[in-house]
């Protein structure tokens, strides 16, 4: 990988920066005898870090005998079960110091993972060398989350070696399923934002685009969720106890500055220069993760940053003087920056830590990107032609003022030239229209933590507002609406506005969402910049993981009809299986695969919750982040309504009812009390219903704790119906809806996010839509607060059941009920409840006709070709990044 020693002091331009001893001299030109037994000059090679022009010089300078020796002993990738076994056993014996007699499943997983990791490294090194040598434009994807899931199974499938590993492990006495299950999910994300980033990395590599991801290496993830007495309890997620998929790059250390003050001085030419002095330095250490492409040697890189104290881990003087706790305080304070994803920001200290996280990651990433560009010795005006940086939501917006700071304070460019470079480099993906989800940081916090960046943001804002004033001289009120600085108390920095102003393209992630951002939160910016700056790239998912890996039997069935697995690289080929919708054998196999997947999930439910569920029942699934706008509360109120209806039925009526299992999963943010209340209600309702002998198998309620990618790979193939029931106009896209459809599950959903485009692709007959439309939402909210408003009788009966203590102490759920009854029902649960329940009855009726249901499911799978992340990446590459694929060298 390309690295260079980092300067000890890089902040102040007026100080000559001491450097570590150089390791990058291509050839030592030594005269005379060099030492005992030396007859040739010694070569000094850098870890990597050469520019493309230097590589040729270095290659030419290496004598042929050394070249031949290196080539002779260069490792070769395994290709047979025997070679795989040799590599695995070698790692178990030597890397892990285990033997035949004490090798358990975890040790075998470790040996297998290390064998595949070694194989990936060979492609990884060649890819990076090829990208550096070719020196074409690269894209850098900045995301606070990368929800990668398990790496081993993905690596085996992408390099086409799962059959080899399966046979090899069988000969060693192990089942591959048991070995894959040993891996802990990488805890680098939580929801759809992070999973989208992971799908994008997979597609970038599979399509041979030169790309790096940049994120934070969270030591404890967001948290591990445990359900205790029906409540969510957060505990640390120790996912890094053994992680063979990362490489510590201890030679890549970046000093990151916080606090301090800014002083200005004039140089000899009369140019004013700002210097950010004092404060605290925290070091960012790079960890690299290889990202393999499918059926290609291209292996891209995900670079994650970990934090450590610049002063070292341990203060010996403090320790010797008896200050044992404070001797490690600097290190502990520094490590909190990369400890947890989304620290609770209900407290001021939590807000400061989150802003610190964001700057730490952006500054380290920008240092790396700029360093790599400078190696090419190009002029700064070429920066946007070599570098595309994509901001995944508002979290990395600080990269904009940071790049401006680097260019004007460190590289000496004037403001306008620097800003021209910055604004051509960045693209911004918006993921929400919810005003409360658009990040804002208080000006006093910015002044305290990042004083130089606050100055730069004020200057960006001043220039922008002057531009707006010239364009719209008679619309003074617009200036307040579009200002980056919100004139509140305290003043706030609107990060989404900064992202829009500092980017050359802004995209939404579904057609409805992209239209909404142009007509709501960013409508003034559309007038200022024109509509061309705003575009849409509807999200997608990678079929490699969400079909081939999660549902191998269905992938195999499709391949048997399409003559191979080409559809995994071109998902539009799926439309050909619609020709088999009436084929009896195909339908039979399709049904058997779905049932087997439901049996697998039922076993998982039994193992983890102790509840027995019937695989023949309709599996109704809602798994995603717990949030009021995603309306898990609407779902559980519907479950209670169904329960009350069953209790009121006669025995004869119950016989006609389709049995159902309602499955929930997802985490609530630690400080999100209302979302945690929803989790508690789900568990309390499940406790009552699952123990009710009158109901039996007719209804079960399951909450699967600690939902993650590997659990999603079990759940999605087993779903009959999945719930995507957000209030219309609140969900940007949703990608879990695509995963369920691709695996033959149907949707109950609102006209929101990508549901609209899915409906257009699969047809209205194959999706169950309900609820109010986005254009009606504001009027309904207004009528709740100021008009006449009556609660739906069925929902009122549900609330009466809750308030009667049927599901435990009703006071625990009073805020949930009162939010709807007395406080405006912001997410319109009451308005959509009757429509939701009626649609669930239609689903019951449709499920009873299994032949028709299977037709709907097969048709849905066949028409999902549009929703591939490969299509997304090609759109980004063409419309936003202007980059080309780079074929790997054979």
N, C-alpha and C positions, 0 to 999 in steps of 0.2 A: 504494500500500500504506500501511497506517497506521503512521506513525512519528512519534516526537517526539525532540527533542534529549535526550540522556542526561545526567543530572547528573554533574558531575565527581566529587563525593563523595556517595555515596548510602548508605554503610554505617552511619555513626554517627548515631543520631537526635538526639544532644544538640548536634550542630553544625549551624548553619544552612547549607544546601547551596547553594553558588553555582551559577548556571545560565548556560548560553550565552544569547546574546540571543534573545528569543522571535521565532519566525517565524509564530506561529499567531494573531495578532490579526486578527479577520475584517475590521475596517474601521478605518482611521486617521481619527479625527475631528479634522480639521485646520481651523483658521480662517484666513481671509485668504489672501493670495497664497502659493502654495506654491513657486514657482520659475518660471523662464522656460518659457513655453508650457504650463504646467500650469493647467488650469481645473477639474479634478475631483480629488477625493481619490484617492490611490493605494491599491490593494488589496494587502494582505500575505496571502499564502496559505501555509499549511504544506505540507510535502512530501505528507503525508496527515495522519493523526493526529487528525482531528476525531471527536468522539463524535457519535452520531446527532442529538442535539439541536442541535449546533453547525452541522450541515450546512445545515439550513433557513435559519439566520441568514446564513450565508455566501452561499447561493444568492440570497437576497432582496437582499443588499447589492451584488451585481454588476450594474452598469448594463447596460441592454439592448444598446447598441452593442457592448460587449465580449462579451457573451453571443452575439450574432449573428455576430461575427467568428470567435469560437472555433468555433461550430457550423459555419460555412461551411467552415472549413479542417480540421475533424476528419477524420483518415484514415478511408477506407472499406476494408473487407476485400476482397481480390481474389476473383473468383468465376469467371473465365474463363481459359483457357490464355494468352490475350494479356496479361491483367492480371498473371497470375503471372509471365510472362516479363519484363514491364516491371520488376516489383519485383526479380526475381532479377538481371537485368542491371544495374539501378541499384546494387544492393549490391556486385556484382562490380566495377563500375567505380569507385564512390565509397567504399564502406566498405573494400574490399580493395585498391583501387588496381591492379586488373588490367584487362586489355583482351581483346578478341577473340583477339589473337594469342598471349597467354600464359595463357589460361584453361584449366587442367587439371581433372581430375575432382574434386580436393580443393577447388579454388576454386569449382567449380560446386556442390559439396555445401555449402560455406560460404554462398554466395549463396542457395541454396534454403532452407537452415536459417534464415537471417536473415529471408527473406521470410515463412516460416511462423511464425517467432517474433514478427514484427511483428503478424501476424494474431491470434496467441494473446493478445498483450498487450492488444488492444482488449477481448476477452472477459474477460481476467483483471482489468483495471481495473474493468469494469462489475460483475463478480462480487463483488469486494471492497467496492465502494461499496454494492452491494445488501445484502450481508451486514452491513456496518456500519450502514446505514440501518435495516434491519429489526430488528437488534439482538436476535436470538434466540440460543438456546443453541448454542455451537460445540463441536466435539470437537477435541482436540489429541492427535495420535498421536506418542508419543515412542518412537523406535526408533534403536538404535545403527547399524543397517544399513538402507539402502534400495537394493536391487539393481534399479535402474531399467531397465537395458538401453539400447538406442538410442532416442533421442527423436524423430528425424525421421519414421521410418516410422509410429510410433505417433501422432504429431501429424497426419500426412496422413490416416490412416485415421479418427481420432476426429473430425476436422472435415469428413470426407467429401470431401476434395480430392485423393485420390491419383490419380484418373483425370485431373484437370486438370493435376496436376504431371507425370504421365507424358507426356501430350501435349505440354505446354510444353517439357519437357526434350528430348523427341525432336526438336522443331523447332529446339532449340538445338544438337542434334547429340550428345546423350548418352542412355545407357540408364539408367533409374531404378534398376535393380538395382546398377549400378556406383556410382552416386551414394550410395545408402543404405549401401553397404559401406565408404564412406570414414569413417563416424562411428566414433569410439572409444566403447566401452561406458563408461558412468559407473561409476567404481570405488568405489562407496559401500557395497558389501556383499560377502558371500561365499556364503552358503548360503540354505536355505529360509526362515530367519527374515527376511532382507532382501528376498527375492522376495515373500514374503507381504505385507510392508509395502508394497511397490510395487503389488501387486495391489489392496490395500485402498485406496490413494490413488486408483487408477483407478476403483474402484467408488464411492468416496465422491463423486467428481466426477460420474461418470455418473449417479448417483442423486440428485444435487443437494443433498447434505448439506453444510452449512457446516463445513469442516474444514481444519485445517492439519497438516502433518507437521513434525516438528522432528528434525534430525539433525546430524551433524558433516560438514564439508566436508574429506574426507581428500585431502590433496595427492597421495599416492601409492597410494591404495586399500589393499588388504591386501598385495598385491604382484603382479607379473607373473610367472607361472610359466614357467620354461624347463626342458626336460629335457636334461641334458648327461650323456652316458655312463650313461643310465638313471636318473640321480638328479634329484630336484627341486632346482632352484636358484632362489632368490628374487631378483628384480631390481625396481627401482622401476617403477611403472606411471605414466607421464607422461600421464595422461589429460586434464589441464587445459591442455595446450599451446594448444588452441583449443576453447573451450566456449561456443557461442552461446546456450545454454539457461539461463544463470544471469545474475542482475543483482546486482552488488555494491551493497549498501546502506551506503555509508560514513557515512551520517548515523545509522545504528543501531549504536552501539558500547556494549557493556556491560562494566563493570569487574568482573572475577571475582577474588576474594581466595583466597589459599592461605596456609597456615602461620599464624604469628602466635600470639596468646594471647587469652584471654577474661578480662575483668574485670567485676565486678558492682558496681553502685551503686544507691542508693535515690533516687528523685526526691522532689519536694516533697510528694507525696501518700503517701509511704511505700512506693511500689511498687518492687520490685526489678527492675532492668533489666540485661541482659547486653550487653556491648559487645565485639565481635570486633575487635581492633586489630592493627596491625603486619603482618608477613609480606610477601607479594609480590602485586602486582596484575598480572593478565594481561587483555588486552582481547579480547572476542569481537566479531567483525564479522559482520554478517548478509549472507548471499547467498540470493536468492530464485529458485526454479525454478517456472515455471507447470506445473500438472498439468491437462491438458484432459480433460473428460468426453466420452463417446461420444454423438454426436447430441444434444448440449446445449451451450448457450453457457456453462454453468458451468465455470469454470477456477479450481481451488483452488490453494493455495500450499504448497510445500515450502520451509521456511526452514532453511538449513544455516549452521552457525557455523564461522568460521575464527579461529585464534588469532594474536594479535600482541602485541608487548611494549608495555606502557603507557608506557614511557619513550621510545618511538619506535624506529625501525629502526637508528639510528646514533648513537653517542656521539662527538661531534666532539672533545671534550677528550682522550679516550683515544686517538683516532686521531692527534691532533696531538702527543701525547707519545710516539708510536711504538708504542703498544699496539694494533696493527692488528687482531689476531685478537679481542681482547676488546672492541673497539669495536662489534662486531656480535653479541657473545655473548648479550646480553639477548634480542635478536630471535630468534636461533637457538634458544635455550632455550624461548621462548614458542611458536615455530612447531612444535616437536616435538609439542605437544599435539594438533594436528589434522593431523599428518603421515601417520600410518599407522593403518589399522584393525587392532585387536588386536595391539599391539606384543608381542613375545615377553616373557612374564611369568615365565620360568624364573629370572630374576634379581630381586633386591629392587627395583632401579631400574625394572625393567619393570613390576612390580606397582604401584609408586608412579605411574608414568606412566599406567597404565590407570585407576586410581582418579581421577587428575587429569582425564583425559579425560571420565570419566563426570560428575564434578561440574561441570566447565566447561560441558558441554552442558546439563545439567539446570538449572544456575543461570541461564544466559543465557536459556533457554527460559522458565523460571518468571518471570524479570524481565519478559519480553515479554508473557506471558499476563496477569500481574498489572497491568502498565501499561495493557493494552488494556481490562481490566475497570474499572480506576479511571476511565477516560475516561467511562464510562457514569454515573458519580456515584451508583451504587447502594450500598446498605448491604452490609457484608461478608457478612451472613447469606444474601444472594442469590447469592454466588459459585458454590456448587454448582448453582444453577439456571441459570447462564449458561455454566459451564465444565465440560466433561468431559475428563479427562486419562486416556489409556490407556497403561499401561506395557507395552511389548512385551518380555516377559521381565524378568529381574532387573536388566539394565544401567541402566535409568533410576530405580531405586528411591530414589536420593538425592534425587529430586524431592520425596519425602514429607517428610523432615526439613527440606529447603530451604524448602518452602512454610510449614511450621510456624515456621521461623526468621523468615521475612519477616513473618508475621502477628503474632508476639509481640515480636520485637526491633525491627522497623521501623514496624509499624502500631499497636502498642500494645494488641493484643487480649490478654485473659487466656488462660491455657493451655487451659482446657476449651472455651471458645468457638472458639478457633483449631483445636483438634483435631477438634471437631465438623465444622468446615468442611473440613479436610483429608480426613478419613475418608469424607466424602460425595462428594468430588471425583474420587478415583482409582479406576480399575479396573486389575486386574493379570492379564495373560495369561501363564500358565506354559507353557513349551515343553519341559520335560524332567522325567523322573523319576529321572535319574541323579544320585546324591548329589554326585558330583564336579563336576557341571555347575551346581550351585546355588552361586552366588557367595558367597564369604566373604572378608572383609578383616580383617587383624589389627588389634587395638585400638591397639597402639603406632603403626602406620602412620596410622590414623585420627587419633590424638592429635597426631601430627606435622603432618599435612596439613590436617585439618579439625577443629580442636579444638572449635569451637562445635557442630558437628553431632554429635560424639561425645557431648557433654553432652545434647543433645536426644534422641538415640537412647537413652541411659541413662534419661532421664526417661520416654520413651514406654514403655520396657521395664518400668520400675518400676510405672507406672500399670496396664499390661497384666497383670503378674504379680499385683498386688494384686487385680485383677478376677478372675483365674483362681483365686486362693486363696479368695476369697469364694464363688465358684461351686462349687469342688471342695475343700472344706477338709480332706478326709481323703486327698487324693492329692498329697502333697508332692513325690513323685518327678516328677509331671507338670511342675512348675515348671522343672526343669532341661531337660526335653525341649523345651519350647516357648519358652524364653527366647531373645530376640534375641541375647544374648551367650552364646557357647559357652564353657564353663569349661574350656578347653584350655590348652596352653602353646605360644605365647602365646594369650591370649584372642582369640576371633574374633567378628566381627559377621556374623550370618547374614542376608544381604540378602533371601532369599526369605521369611523369617519377617517381616521388617520390611514387605515388600510386602503380605503377607497381612493383617497387623494394620492397616496404613494404608489399605487399599482397602475399598470397600463391596461389590465383587464380584470373585471370582477365577474365571477360566475356564480349562479345558483346551481342547485343539484337536482332539480326536477322542473318540468315546465311550469307547473303551478307556482312553485316556490320562486323561480326566476321572475315570473310575471309579478308576483306579490312584492318582491324586494324593490322592483322598479316603480311600483305604484304606492308603496307604503314607506318603509324606513329610508330608502334612498331616492325617493322621487325627485327631490331638489337636485341631487347630483346628476340624475338623468338629464334634467334641463341644462345644467351647467356644462356637462361634458358631452352630451348627446347620447343616443341609445347605443352606439357602436361599442362603447366601453363596457357595456353590460351584456353578458351572454349566458347561455345555459349549457351545462354538460350534465345530462341525467346520469345519476350514479349507476354503478353496476357491481357485479361480484365475480370472483374468479371461479370458473366452472371446475378448475382442477381440484380445489379444496372442497367446494360446496356441492359437487356431484361425484366426481371421480374418487375423492378421498372419503367423503362422508357417506356415500351411498354406492359402494363399488358394484353391487349386483345390478342396480339400475343402469349404471354407466356401462357395464358389460352387455346388458340387454340392448341398450341403444346402439352400442358399437356393433353388435351382431346383425342389426338391421341396416346400419349405414356403411358396413364394410370396413370398419376401423374406428380409431379414436380421433380422427381429424376434427371432429366437432369440439374437442377440448381446446383447440386453437382457433376455431371459427364456429362460434356457437350458433350462428344463423343456420347451420346445417341441420339443426334439430327439427326444422319444419318438415323434414322428410319423414319423420316417424308418425306424422298425422295420417299418413297413408295406411298405417297399421291399426288405426283406432277401432276398426271393426274386426280385426284379425283375432280369432278365438284364442289361439295359442299365446299371442302377444298379450292379450288382456289377462289371461290366466296367470302368466308369469308376472305381469305388472302387479296384479292383486297379491300374489304370493310374496313378492318382494316387500310390498307395503306392510303386510301382516307380520313378516319376519322382523321388520324394523320396529314394529309396535311391540312385539314380544321382547326384543332387546331393551326397549325403553321401559317396559313393564318390569323387567328384571332389575334394571337400574333403580327404578322407583322403590321396589321392594327392599333392595339392599340399603338404600340411603334414607328411606323414611319409615320402612316397616309396613307400609300400606300395600295391600294386594289390589291390583286393578285388572280389569278384564280387557285383553287385547282386542276383543271383538267390538268393544264400545267405541263411540266416536271420540277421538282424542282432539280436544279443543285446547289450543296452546297460545299463551301470551308470554313470551320471554324477551325482555329488553330492560333497559334502565327503568327504574321505578320513578315516575314523574307524573304530576297531576295532568299535564297536557297529553300524556300518552294514555291516560284514563284507565289504569288498572282498576280504579274505584268503580267505574261504570261496569266493568266485567264482573267484579265480585258482587255488586248489587244485583246484576243479572243472575248470578248463580244463586243468590239468596231468593230471588223471585222464583226461580225454577224449583228450588227446594220447597218453598211454601206451596207452590202449585202441586208438586208431587205429594206432599203431605195431605193435601185436600182431595186427592184423587181416590176413586174406588180401585179395588184390586184389578178389576177388568180394564179400567182406563190405563193403569200402570203397565199392563202387559203390552199395550200398543206403543209405549214410549221407547224411543231409541236411547239405550244407556249412553252415558257421557262421562268422560274424565276431563275435568278442567285443570289444566296444568299451568302454573305460574313460575316465573323465575326472574331474577334481576336484583340489582343492588340499588339501595337508596344512598345518596350522598350523606356522609356522617352528620352534617348539620341540617339536613332537610327533614324536619320533624314530621311534616304532613305525609311525606312519602313513606316514612317509617311506620306511621300509623296505618297506612294502607296495607303494608306487609303484615302488621299485627292482626288486622281484621281478616285478611286472607287465611292466615294460620288458625285463627279462632273459629272461623266458619268451617274450615276443613276438619278441625277437631270434633265439631258437633256432627257434621254431615257424615263423615267417615265412620262414626260410631253408631249411627242411626240404623238399626236393623230393618225398620220399615222401608227404608230407601234402598239399602243393599247396593247392588251394582248399578242401579239406575243413575246414581250421581256420586262421583268422588271428586275431592278437591285436593290438589297436590301443590305444595310449594317446594321447588328444588333449590336448595341453598347453594350459594357460591357459583352462580351461573357464569360460565366462561365459554371459550371457543370450543374446547373439546366436548363439553356437554351439549353445545349447540349442534355439533356433528352427530350426536345421538338423537337429539330431539327433532331436528328439522326433517329427517327422512321418515319419522314416525307420525307426523302430524296429519290429521284429516282436515282440520280447519285451523287457521291461525288468525289471531286478532290484531288488526292494525287500525285502531279505533280512536286515534287522536282527534281532538277538536279540529274541524276543518280550518285550514290555513295556518296550522301551528307546526306540523311535521314538515321539515324541509324536503326529505326524500323518503327515508326509511330504506334500508337494504335487506332487513330480515324478511320483508315481504317477498323479495326476489328469491331468497334462499328456500323458503317454504314452497313457492310455486315451482321452482326448478326440481324439487323433490316430490312433486305430485300432490302437494297439499293445496287446498283451496283457501280463499281469503274471505273473512268478514271484515269490512272496512268502511271508513268514511271516504268522501271524495277529497282526499288530502295527499300531499306528497306524490310519490311515484305510483300510488294506487291508481291514479287517473290514467297514467301511461300504460300500466299493466292492464287495466280494463280495455284500453284501446287495442292492445296487442292480442289479448286472449278472448275478448268478446264479453259483453255484459251477461251472457247466460252462464258464464263460468266463474263469476265472482259475485259475492253477496254484499251489495252496497247499501248503506243506510245513512240517515242523519241529515242535518242541515248543511248547506253549502257555505263556502268561505265568504261569499258576498253578503250572507245574511247574519253573520256572526255579530258584527257591531250593533245592528239594530236589536238583536235579541239581548245582548248585554245591556243595552240602554233600557229596554223594557223591563228587565229584571230590577233595575235600580229606580226607575222613574215611572214605570207603567203598571198595568195590572198584570199580575203573575200568579198562577195557581200551580201547585205541585201535581204531577201526574199521580193518579190514585194508586197505581201499582207500585210506584216508587215510595209513596207515602206508607204503604203497607210494609215495604222493606225496612224503612226507617223505624216504624213501630216495633218490628221484630228486634231490631238492634237495640232500641231503647228499652225493650222489655227484659234486657239482660240475657236474651237467648244465647248470645255468643260471648258471654262473660260481661264484666263490668262495663255498662254502657258509657260511663263517663270517659273511658279510654278512647271512645270513637266520637265524642260529642263535637269536636272541632271539624271532623270530616263531614258530619251531617249538617252542622250549622253553616259551614262554608257554602253549602248548596241551598239550605232553607232560608238563612237569614243574612247572608253576606254576598249576594249577587250571583252565585254559581258561575264564576268566571269562565269555566271550561264547559259549560252548557250540558252538564250531565243530565239534568232534568228535562231539557228540551229534546234530547236524543234518546231518552230511555225507552219510550213506547216503541219507537221505530226500531231500536236495537232488539228489544224482546220479540217483536213481530218477525224480524229477520232471522232470529235464532229459531223460531218455529218453522220458517221456510227451510232452514238448514236441516232440522229434524226430518221434515218431510222428504227432502231431497236425499238424505242419507239412507232412508228406508228403501229407496230404489237404487240398489247397489250397481246395477248395470249402467244406469244413467250417470251415477256418481263417478264410476271408472272412466266413462267417456269424457266427462268434464276434466278429470285429473290428467288423462293422457293428452288431451287437447291443450291444457295449460302448459305442460312440460314442453310440448312441441312448439309452442309460440313464445318461448322465453328467450329466443336468440338475441333480441335487442339488448338484454340486460347483462351483458358481459363487461367486466372491467377492462378487457382488451379494447372494446369499442370506445370506452371512456378515454383511455390513454391515447388512442389514435386521435380523438377529437382534441384533447388538450395539446398534443404535440403539434397539430396543424393550426389550431385557432389561437392558442395562447403562447406556447413555448417556442414554436418554430424550430423544432429539433428533428433530426433524422435518425433512423435506426443505424446501428453499427454492427454489421455481421461479425461473429467471432472468427478469429483466425483458426484454421484447421491445424 
